[in-house]
């Protein structure tokens, strides 16, 4: 039994003072307020649920800062960035991917995330030849999680084609490719790799997108593991919408809702190019919108309609996607500011009962847990102990309480205010630093030095 005592905590029942949280076997055993700290308790200022990072392509972290120059095309876009990404990943070995993923997961934990969902599509060797073990790269993501300690939901990705015309995969993409039959075998190996991790590790399934997966492949994914989360990119780019519309006669969200049993099992990533009726219809399914505001800003994707979505009762979570910058508070802030800029408003996602920062944090925790298939997302008995503690002596948080404290965290400070983080009760960040930071950083530096020729 491990005891955390907090001066204030945002529990499933709201804000409470002098809170004792008991953790046993990775779960919250009890939550009691109005207590005095025991001699063996870990004392913190403010205790919050730690959201799950629901969308990551770990290997892209090593590209951060390498794609900000304009090429021969006078208008740099998502699609030109994508070609650079394909060229970069052709260099990566399994050792590289493991070192990069461990570093990314460490950064997530230090930023306040309690778990990670890896949307994993880099399966094969350069040129597309499978490794001797089909699930080699999945096993490396699991090995990284064993090093970092993060709670992992691993989503092997089905990627069949280079477009809706079913053209073959090109350079770079060829490392992603599987048909449904081989993909089913890859999922089995990925599931076996998760067996080396603590019991809170989870498996999911990810048909990449309507561009990359056939209708038959999508059906195969839905049926392959009917009780696990299913994630897919949807309606991210204007060109994607146009391609789907030309090929099917329907926009991506319209097509998906008409052809797949979308429900609370699903997480649709980005959704930045939906029209209002699509937004409302998708929200009604109970699916989670997987939002990655920093990446969506970096790639010029567009603005998700968070006001309409939350107004319709839709759930959302936060991911770091390209991992150009892993910063939980900044993701939340960027989501809210995008709504304000579009609508020329303020406190766009706040409600009469909850401030903006509290809505952002609580809903990201709830939606992220649902998307990960992870019984977390709140400080409540029985839930996995995914928790973050803020330093209430931080200059921007000092003297703040309740919703105002969370607002100050999201809008006035940054993730340096995160002091401690637990993932399923594992105390992995202490005094703002991951417990294995030095070794993880050393391996990551060696990898990036080789990749950049330093």
N, C-alpha and C positions, 0 to 999 in steps of 0.2 A: 504494500500500500504506500502510495506517495501522496503527500498533502501539499496543495498550493493554497496559500492564504492571500487574498487580494483586498486592498482598501476599497475597491469598487469593481464590480463585474457586471457585464452585460449578459444576463442569463436568459433562458427561454421564457422566464416570467417578467423580463425587463431588468432595469438597473437595480442592483442590490449593493448594500454596504457591508464591509467586514465579512467577506465571503470565504468559506472554507470549501474547497473542491477536493474530494478524495478520488484518487485514480487507482484502479486495480485491473490488471490484465489488459491494459491499454484502453480501458473504458472508464467513463466517469461513474463512480460508485454512488456518490452523494454530492449534493450541493446544499450548503447551509449558510444562511446569512445571520448577521448579528453575533458573530463569534469573536473570540480572542485568538491571536495566532499561537499555535503550539510551538514547542521548542524545536521540533524537527521539520516544521513547515518551510517550504520555499516561499518567501514573502515577495509580493509584487505590488506595483501601484494600481494598474488597471488591467483586468483580464478580459479578453474578448475571444469569440470563436475565430479560429484561423481558417480562412477560406481555402478551398482547393483551387489550384491553378488548373483549369479544365481544358487547356489546349496548348500544347508545346510541341515544336519540332526541335528537339534538343540540339542537333548538329548545327543548326543555323546560328547558334550563339557565336561560333567562331568566325562568322562572317561580319559581325557587328562593326560598322564603320568602314567597310570595304566597298560599299555600293553607292556612295554619295557623289560620284562624278558623272557628268553627262557624257554619254557615248556619241557615236555618229548620228543617232536619231535625235533631232532637235527637241523632241518631246519625250522625256524619260517617263516610263509608266511601270505598272505592276509587271507587265509582260516583258519589258527589257530587264527588270530586276530578276525575273524568273529565269531568264537565260543565264545570267551571271551565277545564280544559285546552282543551276544544273552543272555548270563548269566547275564550281567550287567543290561540290559533293563528289565529283569523280576522283578526287584525291584521297578521300577518307577511307581509312582502314578500320577494322573492328576495334583495335586498340584506341584509335583516335576517337571514335564514337563513344566508347566507354568513358574516356577521360573528360570529353566535352560534356556528356550527360551528367556525370557526377558533379562537375563544376556548376552547371545550370541548376541542378537540384539543390546544391548548397546555397546558391544565390536566392533561389525561391524561398528556402527556409529562412534565411537572414532577412528577407523582405517581409516575412509574416505569413507566407503560405504554409498550410499544414500538410498538404499532399499535392501530388502532380498527376495529371493525365497526359500520357505521352501518345500523340497521334503519330504512330511510327510507320513510315513508309519506305525507309532506306533498308531494303532487305538483302540485296545481292551484291556481288563483287562488281567492280568497273567492267563495263561490257555486258552486264546482265547475267553472267554465269552464277548460278546459285553456289553458296558455300557448301562444303561437305555436310555441315549441319544446316538444314534449311532455315532454322530459327536462330542462326548464329547472332545476328544483329539484335534480335529481341532479347537473347540471353545477355548481351552486353548492356542493354538498358536496365535489365534486372540486376546485373552486377553493379552498375552505377548506383542503383537504389540501395543495394546492400552496403555500399560505401558511405553514401550520404545519410541513410536512415529514413529517407522520406517515404511516406505512404504512397504507393504507386498503383495507378490504374493504367495498364498497358493495352493500347488499342492497335493491334496489327491492322494495317490498311490494305484493302484490295484496290489495286490500280491496274486496269486492263488495257486501256487505249489512250491515244494522244488527243482524242476529241470525239464528238458525237458521231462523226463519220466513220468511227472505228479504225482510224489510221493507226499504224504501228507506233509504238513508243520510240521517241527519238533519243539522241545522245543525252546522257544524264538521267532522263526518265526511265531508261531501260533497266536501271538498278531497282526500280520500284515494282516491276511487272510480275503479275501472276494471273493465271486463269483461276476460276473458282475452285477447281479440284485441287490444284497445288496450294492455293490459299488455305483451304481447309486443313491441309497437313501442316502448313506453317503455323496456323492458330494452335494446333495441338502442341507443337514444340514451344510456342510462346507460353502456353498455359503451364507446361512442364517447368519452364524456366522460373515462373513465378513461385513454384513450389519451394524454392530456396529462400524465399523472403518471409517475413512475419505474416501472420494470418490475416492482417488487414489489406494485403495486396489483392488487387482485383484484375479481372480480364474484361475487356470490351471488344467491340467489333467496329470497324470504320470503313465503309465504302467511301472512297475518297471524295467523289463529287459526281454530279450528273454528266460532266464532261469525260470523266475517266472510267466510269463503270457502266456497263450495259444494264438494261432493265433486268435481264436474266441474272447478271451478277449481283445486282441489288437484292433481288428476291433470295438468292442463295445466302447472302450476308444476313438478311433478316431471319432466315430459318436456321442458320448455322448454330447460334447460341441464343435461343429465344428468351433467356432470362438475364442477359447481360446488357449493359448500356450499348447504344449504337449511335455513333457520331458521324457527321458528314458536313463538308463545306457546302454552303448553299447561298446563292444570290450575292456573291461578293463583289463582282465586277460587272460593269455595263456590257463589255464584250461577251462575258459568260451568259448573261441574260439573253443577249441577241442570238448567240449560237444555239441555246436551248430552244428559244422561241422559233427560230428558223427550222430546226430539226424536228420539233414535236408539235408545234402549233400552240404551245403554252409556255408561260414564264416558269422559271425553275420551281418556285414555291407552289404555284398552281399545279404543275405536273406532279410534284412529290405528294401533295395532299390528295390528289386524285388516284394515285397509283401505289401508295404505301400506307400501312397502318400506323401512322405517326401518333405517338402517345407519349406518356411521361418517361418512357424508356429512352427517348431520342434526345439528342443535343445537336442543334443545327448551328454551325459555326459561321459567324460574321453577319449574314442576313442584312447587309448594308444597302442592298438594291431591291428592297421590297416596296410595293405600293401599299397604301393604307389598308385596303381590304385583305391583302395577303397577310399583313402584320396581325390583324385581328383574328383571322382564321387560324393562323399558326399558333398564336397565343392560346386559343381555346383548346388546343390539343393536350396541353399540359407539358409539352416539350420545353426544354431549356434552350434559350438563346445563348450561345457561347460567344461572348464579346471579347475582343482583343484590341482595345482602343489605341494603344501605342502603335502596334503594328498596322492597324487600319489607317492611322494617321500617316505613318511612314510610307505606306504603299499607295496612299491616295484612294482607298477603297470607297469612301463615302461615310455617311453618318447613319447609324442605326436609329430607328425611331423608338427611343426608349420611353418617351412620354406616352405614346399610344400603346406600346407593349405593356408597360406596367399598369396603365389605366385599365387595360383589359384583363388584368390579373396574371399576365405572363411572367414566367420565372426567367432569371438570367444568372449567368456566372461569368467569371473573368478568367481569361487566359493570357499568356505572353507570346504565343504563336512563334514569330520569327526570333524572339528573344534578343532583339536589338537592344532592349533595355528591360531589366527585370525589376519592377518597382510597383508593388501592390498599390500603395497610396496614389501613385501617379496614374495608374490605370483607372482607378475609381474617379479621380479628379478629371481626367481627360474625358471619360464617359459623360460626366455631368456637364463639363464645359462645352462639349460638342452640342448638347441639347440647347444650352443657353445661346450659343453663337447662331445656331440655326433659327431659333424662335425669338431671339432678342429678349430673353427672359432671365429670371434668376430662380434659384432653388427649384429647378425644373422637376426633380424626382422626389422632392420632399412630400410628406403628407401632413395632415392636420395633427397627427399623433407622433410622427417621427421626423427628425431633422434629416437634411440631405445626406450627411455623412453616415448617419445610422442606417437609413434605407439602403445606401450603397453597400455598406459592410454586411449587414444582416442578410440582404438578398443575395449578395455574392456568395456568402457562406452557405446559405440554404440551397441555392441553385447549383453551386459547384459540387456539393455533396451528392445531390440527386444525379447530376451528370456523371459523376465518378462511380456511381453505385456504392457509395461509401456512407455508412451510417454515422455521419458527423454533422457539422453545420450549426450546432447550437451547444451552449453550456447547459446540459440537461442530463439527469441520470440515465444510464444505459447507452449514451452516445459514445462514439470513439473520442478520445481526448485529443482532438486537434485544437490547440489553444495558442494564443499569442498574448504576450504581456507588453504593455507600453510603459516607457519610462516617464512617470508623472513628474519627475524633476527636470525633464527636458524643458528648455526655456519657453518653447511654444505651447507646452502642455501644462506647465506649472499652474496650479490653482484651478484647473478646469475639471469639471465633473460631468457625468452623464453624457447626453447627446452632444453637448458643447465640446467635450473632450474628443469625441470621434470626429466632429467637424474640424477641430483644430488639427487633428492627425491627418485628415484627408486634404485639407485646403491650405494649411499654414506650415506644415513641416514635411518630412519625408520619412523614408523607412529607417533612417538612423534613430528614430524614436522607438523602434522595435527592440526590446531588451531580451526577451526569452520566447522560445517557440517549442511546442511539443507536438509531435506527430504520433497519434495513437499512444500517447503517454510517454513516448521517448523524448527526453529532454535534450534536444539537438542544438539549440542556440542558447547560449548563456552570455549575458552581458553584451549582447549584440553580435557575437561571433560564433560561427559553427564550431562544434567541438573537434572536427577533423579538418579545419580550414587549411592549415599549412600543407598537409600532404595532398589534399585535393588541388590546391592552387599550383603546387609544384608540378603535378602531373599535367595539368591544363597548360601551364606555360611551356612545358617541353613539347606538347602537341602543337600549339600554335606557332612556336618557333620553327618547327619542321615544316608546317604548312606554308608559312610565309617566307621560308628560306633564310631566317635570321641566324 
